[in-house]
Amino acid sequence: ADAAVDQRILRLKERLIDDKLTIAFVAEFSRGKSELINAIFFADYGQRILPSSAGRTTMCPTELMYDETIPPCIRLLPIETRSENLSTTEYKDQDHIWTVMPVDTKSSDGMLEALKQVSLTKKVTKELAKSYGLYDESDPDASLEVDENGLVEISQWRHAIINFPHPLLKQGLIIVDTPGLNAIGTEPELTLNLIPNAHAVLFILAADTGVTKSDI
């Protein structure tokens, strides 16, 4: 081999080292999506680490990955960033915007506490929810989202990135856990970027419900 071939091989090796495989987990809410992620990545802790109970638990798109250059942590993008015209991807390099919480991977309670963040919500006025693109008056179900005080429940965070040293993640696997499918309409970036950019999409159905209208 000559120098040019050596260089090409070196470049290919570097690309393989940096290569990532992104799999998006997609389902209607309460289909066992977070439960499956718990079983694959957090089984050693002996309890559910990612919130997974009846109803909607994952409120914001959550990436599970590993970057050895930073310690284990959960990075959270405030929902308020939706008032600006930047995508989640454009915020990724703006460290000062994100809330970073360290994660103690040796403590199941510590992990549980940190990962609870992905299910946190807050109540805001209809006007504010509308300005974030999270409330649509023309939706026939819109009235169901408003409580007796005229407030709408929205996710506290827009996006979460969990940096966790699991063997599969260390090899370059990235898991994208999406909030129930009804959020795809309100989080356009899920539809426009996250899901099409994934190398594979794992669509999950529940055995007890079968294929529902919203699944279709």
Helices and strands as residue ranges (DSSP letters): H 3-18, E 21-26, H 33-41, G 43-45, E 62-65, E 73-78, G 79-83, H 88-91, G 95-97, E 99-102, H 108-115, G 116-119, E 121-125, H 126-131, H 142-145, E 151-155, E 157-163, H 167-170, E 173-177, G 181-183, H 188-189, I 190-194, H 195-197, E 200-203
